Amino acid sequence: MNAVLSFLLVLIALLHLLFMALEMLFWTRPAGRKIFRTSVEFAASSKALAANQGLYNGFLAAGLLWSAYSGQAMPQLFFVSCVFIAGVFGALTVNRKIFWVQAFPAMLALILLSLNG
């Protein structure tokens, strides 16, 4: 079960690295605007906010990778809980799909963590 948990932690971290790249590097480009369904004007005016959000996603990814490597339950629980809460909040306030992309994998990791405990 530890191998499955480590896989999930790394997968969630990779997703957050992707989110970081989309928000920091591709926000105003056609691919980023298509993914986030934004206009040229909105993307340009919100570029700094998106980059800030992307930076936070990068920090989550770093914490998830560190916790997967360390094998310690407390950091794993902290970072996966942060991702789960952010995913639920995003699903409630922005788009329900965020639950499946962000919160659901974190929920699976939380279940595995609770079974390991």
C-alpha positions in Angstrom: 0.0 0.0 0.0 2.9 2.3 0.6 3.9 2.0 -3.1 0.4 3.1 -4.1 0.5 6.0 -1.7 3.9 7.1 -3.0 2.6 6.9 -6.6 -0.5 9.0 -5.7 1.7 11.6 -4.0 4.0 11.9 -7.0 1.0 12.0 -9.4 -0.6 14.8 -7.4 2.7 16.7 -7.3 3.1 16.3 -11.1 -0.4 17.7 -11.5 0.5 20.7 -9.4 3.7 21.3 -11.4 1.5 21.2 -14.5 -0.9 23.7 -12.9 2.1 25.9 -12.0 3.3 25.9 -15.6 -0.1 26.7 -16.9 -0.6 29.6 -14.5 2.9 31.0 -14.6 4.0 30.4 -18.2 0.9 29.8 -20.4 -1.8 31.9 -18.8 -1.9 34.5 -21.6 -1.0 32.1 -24.4 -3.7 30.4 -26.5 -3.3 27.0 -24.8 -3.7 28.5 -21.3 -6.6 30.7 -22.4 -8.3 27.6 -23.9 -7.8 25.5 -20.8 -9.0 28.2 -18.4 -11.6 29.6 -20.9 -10.4 33.2 -20.6 -10.4 36.0 -23.0 -7.2 37.8 -24.1 -8.2 40.8 -22.1 -9.0 38.8 -18.9 -5.8 36.8 -19.2 -3.7 39.9 -19.6 -5.3 41.7 -16.7 -5.1 38.7 -14.3 -1.6 37.5 -15.3 0.0 38.5 -12.0 -2.7 36.8 -10.0 -2.4 33.6 -12.0 1.4 33.6 -11.6 1.0 34.0 -7.8 -1.5 31.1 -7.8 1.0 29.1 -9.9 3.7 29.7 -7.4 1.6 28.3 -4.6 0.9 25.2 -6.7 4.6 24.9 -7.1 5.1 25.0 -3.3 2.4 22.3 -2.9 4.2 20.1 -5.5 7.5 20.5 -3.7 5.9 19.6 -0.4 4.2 16.6 -1.9 7.5 15.3 -3.4 9.4 15.9 -0.2 6.7 14.1 1.8 6.7 11.2 -0.6 10.4 10.9 -0.4 10.5 11.2 3.4 7.9 8.6 3.9 6.7 10.4 7.0 3.0 10.4 7.5 2.6 13.9 9.1 4.0 15.9 6.1 2.1 13.7 3.7 -1.2 14.3 5.6 -0.5 18.0 5.8 0.2 18.5 2.0 -2.5 16.1 0.8 -5.0 17.8 3.1 -4.1 21.2 1.7 -4.6 19.9 -1.9 -7.9 18.3 -0.9 -9.3 21.4 0.7 -8.1 23.6 -2.2 -9.8 21.1 -4.6 -13.1 21.1 -2.8 -13.0 24.9 -2.6 -12.2 25.2 -6.3 -15.0 22.8 -7.1 -17.5 24.8 -5.1 -16.4 28.2 -6.3 -15.1 27.8 -9.8 -15.8 24.6 -11.6 -17.0 21.1 -10.4 -14.4 19.4 -12.6 -11.7 20.7 -10.2 -13.0 18.1 -7.7 -12.1 15.2 -10.0 -8.8 16.6 -11.1 -7.5 17.9 -7.8 -9.6 16.8 -4.8 -10.4 13.2 -5.8 -6.7 12.0 -6.1 -6.0 13.8 -2.8 -9.0 12.0 -1.2 -7.7 8.6 -2.3 -4.3 9.5 -0.8 -6.0 10.5 2.4 -7.9 7.2 2.5 -4.6 5.3 2.1 -2.9 7.4 4.8 -5.8 6.6 7.2 -5.5 2.9 6.4 -1.7 3.0 7.0 -2.2 4.8 10.4 
